[in-house]
Amino acid sequence: MNGTEFQFRLWTWLTALRYIRNIHQLPIDTIHSFWLEETTLVGQWANRFLKVHHIASLMGQDADFSNSYLHRLNFGSLITSAGSDHAVKTLGNKGQIDHIIPIGIDRQDFPKRKLSRAIDVVGVGALTKLKNYSLFLDLIGELKEDLPDIRSVIIGSGPEQKQLESLILKYGLEANVRLTGHLDRSDVLQHMANSRILLHTSSYESQGYVFNEALYSGMSVVCFPVGNAASAKTHLCKTRREMLQALRNLLKSPCDTNPIMLQSIEETVAAFWGLYSRA
């Protein structure tokens, strides 16, 4: 972090602290910080004058060693949560997690109209190295040898887009893979309702909210053992070869569109409300 970036962050932190002090005219019982990063650090500073219970939630890559804020946090003064056991294992001895509370879905967000499942395989997420879409394209390229009309879509935007466009040309997948760019969430859910399989090649997920969305949309899921994805329609794979075999088996089998609910938003709210009440 250079001097200019630090000055901007410091200004943001001070603005947040002033805002918290101003609203403290109303009774505050609990601070809830999302991400074990600067939000939790600022929350701890605020709690020096609020002196209330402080809940902090691990939400994503903040479990990784690259998170420089972890060593600055006083976990002894926090009530902590994470979205999956996988996130807790990733955090390891860098901090203490007290509760597993996945973020659930709201049924009302999902389209009620049954679609044709015209898309065989879909990927959803930012186009970054972590999401590993080069593997996605590699797998589609090999599947095309047996299934020349395979239809797939990658939804998202990010720094890897140019590279992925080049790989699509390299593998000759112009007729098999479509990059949509960024879409509104309602459009993403429409695509999911029209897709058979979520292929999630990411090397890490804290919870993987997209698993909830895909399964409730009636899709099957093929992924590495990351996040919170376990279900009867989830194929957890350790290797590329296992992913390829799982995809082949699913694409050659009748399409199972039965929805699976991993976690509802009502369950999430109830779990956090339990923390607030005990705090």
C-alpha positions in Angstrom: 0.0 0.0 0.0 1.6 3.3 -1.1 1.2 6.6 0.7 -1.7 7.8 -1.4 -3.6 4.6 -0.9 -3.0 4.7 2.8 -4.2 8.3 3.1 -7.4 7.4 1.2 -8.0 4.3 3.4 -7.3 6.3 6.6 -9.8 9.0 5.4 -12.4 6.2 4.8 -11.8 4.6 8.2 -12.1 8.0 10.0 -15.3 8.7 8.1 -16.7 5.4 9.2 -15.8 5.9 12.8 -17.4 9.4 12.8 -20.5 8.0 11.3 -20.7 5.2 13.9 -20.1 7.8 16.7 -23.0 9.9 15.3 -25.5 7.1 15.1 -24.5 6.0 18.6 -27.1 8.5 19.8 -29.4 5.6 19.2 -28.9 2.4 21.2 -26.4 0.0 19.5 -26.2 -3.6 20.9 -24.0 -5.3 18.3 -21.5 -4.5 15.6 -21.5 -7.0 12.7 -18.5 -6.8 10.4 -18.5 -8.7 7.1 -15.0 -9.9 5.9 -12.2 -10.4 8.3 -10.4 -7.4 6.8 -10.5 -3.7 7.3 -14.2 -3.7 8.1 -13.5 -5.9 11.2 -10.5 -3.8 12.1 -12.5 -0.6 12.0 -15.3 -2.4 13.9 -12.8 -3.2 16.7 -11.7 0.4 16.8 -15.3 1.6 17.0 -16.0 -0.9 19.8 -13.4 0.9 22.0 -16.0 3.5 22.7 -19.2 1.5 22.0 -18.2 -1.4 24.2 -20.8 -3.8 22.7 -20.7 -7.3 21.2 -18.8 -7.6 17.9 -19.6 -10.3 15.4 -17.3 -10.8 12.4 -18.0 -13.0 9.4 -15.4 -14.6 7.1 -16.8 -14.3 3.6 -14.2 -15.3 1.0 -10.5 -15.0 0.3 -10.1 -13.2 3.6 -9.2 -16.7 5.0 -6.0 -16.7 3.0 -2.5 -15.9 4.2 -2.4 -12.9 1.8 -4.9 -11.2 4.1 -2.6 -8.8 6.0 -5.4 -7.7 8.4 -5.6 -11.1 10.1 -2.7 -10.6 12.4 -4.1 -7.2 13.5 -7.4 -8.6 14.7 -8.1 -9.5 18.3 -10.1 -12.7 17.9 -10.5 -13.0 21.6 -12.9 -10.1 21.5 -14.9 -11.3 18.5 -17.8 -13.7 17.9 -16.9 -15.2 14.4 -18.7 -17.0 11.7 -17.9 -18.6 8.3 -19.9 -20.0 5.4 -18.3 -23.5 5.4 -16.0 -25.9 7.1 -13.7 -25.5 4.1 -13.3 -21.8 4.9 -12.4 -22.7 8.5 -9.8 -25.2 7.3 -8.3 -22.6 5.0 -8.1 -20.1 7.8 -6.4 -22.7 10.0 -4.5 -21.3 13.0 -4.6 -17.7 11.7 -7.8 -17.1 13.6 -10.7 -18.7 15.4 -14.2 -19.4 13.9 -17.0 -20.0 16.4 -20.0 -20.7 14.1 -20.7 -22.1 10.6 -23.5 -20.0 9.0 -23.9 -20.3 5.2 -25.7 -17.5 3.4 -29.0 -18.9 2.1 -31.1 -18.1 -0.9 -34.4 -16.3 -1.3 -36.9 -18.5 -3.3 -38.6 -15.4 -4.6 -35.5 -14.4 -6.6 -35.8 -17.5 -8.9 -37.8 -17.7 -12.1 -40.9 -19.9 -11.8 -41.1 -20.7 -15.5 -39.6 -24.0 -16.5 -37.1 -23.6 -19.4 -35.8 -26.0 -22.0 -32.3 -26.6 -20.5 -30.8 -25.5 -23.9 -27.4 -24.9 -22.3 -25.4 -28.0 -21.4 -22.7 -26.4 -19.2 -22.5 -23.0 -17.6 -19.8 -21.3 -15.6 -20.6 -18.3 -13.4 -18.1 -16.0 -11.7 -15.5 -13.3 -12.2 -13.0 -14.0 -15.0 -9.9 -14.3 -12.8 -7.1 -16.7 -12.4 -8.7 -18.1 -9.2 -11.8 -19.2 -11.1 -9.6 -21.2 -13.5 -11.7 -20.8 -16.6 -8.8 -22.0 -18.8 -9.6 -25.5 -17.3 -13.3 -24.9 -18.2 -12.4 -24.4 -21.8 -10.0 -27.3 -21.9 -12.7 -29.6 -20.6 -15.3 -28.3 -23.1 -12.7 -28.8 -25.9 -12.2 -32.4 -25.0 -15.9 -33.0 -24.5 -16.5 -31.6 -28.0 -14.7 -34.6 -29.5 -17.6 -36.9 -28.4 -20.3 -34.2 -28.3 -19.7 -31.8 -31.2 -22.9 -29.8 -30.5 -22.1 -29.2 -26.8 -23.4 -25.8 -25.8 -21.8 -23.8 -22.9 -21.8 -20.3 -21.5 -19.5 -18.4 -19.2 -21.1 -15.6 -17.3 -18.9 -12.9 -15.8 -16.3 -10.2 -16.6 -12.7 -9.7 -15.5 -9.1 -9.4 -16.3 -8.8 -12.9 -17.9 -11.4 -12.2 -20.7 -8.9 -11.6 -23.5 -7.0 -14.8 -22.6 -10.2 -16.8 -22.6 -11.2 -15.3 -26.0 -7.8 -16.5 -27.4 -8.3 -20.0 -26.0 -11.7 -20.2 -27.5 -10.2 -19.5 -30.9 -7.3 -21.9 -30.2 -9.5 -24.8 -29.3 -12.0 -24.0 -32.1 -14.9 -23.5 -29.7 -16.5 -20.5 -31.3 -19.7 -22.4 -31.8 -19.6 -24.1 -28.4 -18.8 -21.5 -25.9 -20.3 -18.0 -25.4 -18.9 -15.4 -23.1 -21.8 -13.1 -21.9 -19.8 -10.6 -19.9 -21.4 -9.2 -16.8 -25.1 -9.9 -16.4 -27.7 -8.7 -13.8 -28.4 -11.4 -11.2 -32.0 -11.9 -12.6 -30.4 -12.7 -16.0 -27.9 -15.0 -14.4 -30.7 -17.0 -12.7 -32.6 -17.2 -16.0 -29.5 -18.7 -17.6 -29.2 -21.2 -14.7 -32.8 -22.2 -15.1 -32.0 -22.9 -18.8 -28.8 -24.9 -18.0 -28.1 -28.5 -17.1 -24.7 -28.4 -15.3 -22.7 -25.8 -13.4 -19.1 -26.5 -14.0 -17.2 -24.6 -11.3 -13.4 -24.9 -11.9 -12.4 -22.4 -9.1 -9.5 -23.5 -6.9 -11.0 -21.9 -3.8 -14.4 -20.9 -2.5 -15.3 -19.9 1.1 -18.9 -20.9 0.7 -19.6 -20.7 -3.0 -23.1 -19.1 -3.0 -23.3 -20.0 -6.7 -23.7 -23.7 -5.6 -26.9 -22.7 -3.7 -28.2 -20.9 -6.8 -27.3 -23.7 -9.2 -28.8 -26.5 -7.1 -32.0 -24.6 -6.4 -32.2 -23.9 -10.2 -32.4 -27.7 -10.7 -28.8 -28.0 -12.1 -26.2 -30.6 -11.3 -22.8 -29.3 -10.0 -19.3 -30.4 -11.0 -16.6 -28.8 -8.9 -13.5 -29.3 -6.8 -14.0 -29.9 -3.1 -14.3 -26.3 -2.1 -16.9 -24.2 -0.2 -20.2 -25.6 0.8 -21.4 -27.7 -2.1 -22.2 -31.2 -0.9 -25.5 -32.6 -2.1 -27.0 -35.5 -4.0 -26.5 -33.6 -7.3 -23.0 -32.4 -6.6 -19.9 -34.2 -8.0 -16.9 -33.3 -6.0 -13.7 -33.9 -8.1 -10.1 -33.9 -7.1 -8.6 -33.9 -10.5 -9.3 -32.8 -14.1 -9.8 -36.4 -15.1 -12.6 -36.8 -12.5 -14.2 -33.6 -13.7 -14.2 -34.8 -17.3 -15.7 -38.2 -16.4 -18.4 -36.5 -14.2 -19.4 -34.2 -17.1 -19.5 -37.1 -19.6 -21.7 -39.2 -17.3 -24.1 -36.3 -16.7 -24.3 -35.2 -20.4 -25.1 -38.8 -21.5 -27.8 -39.3 -18.8 -31.3 -38.0 -18.6 -31.4 -34.4 -17.2 -32.5 -34.3 -13.6 -34.0 -30.8 -13.0 -35.3 -31.4 -9.4 -34.3 -28.4 -7.2 -32.2 -28.9 -4.1 -32.2 -26.3 -1.2 -28.9 -26.2 0.6 -29.7 -23.3 2.8 -32.6 -20.8 2.8 -32.2 -17.1 3.7 -34.7 -17.7 6.5 -32.3 -20.2 8.1 -29.4 -17.7 7.7 -31.4 -14.9 9.3 -32.5 -17.2 12.2 -28.9 -18.3 12.8 -27.5 -14.7 12.9 -30.5 -13.6 15.0 -29.5 -16.3 17.5 -26.0 -14.8 17.7 -27.4 -11.3 18.1 -29.8 -12.5 20.9 -27.0 -14.3 22.8 -24.7 -11.3 22.3 
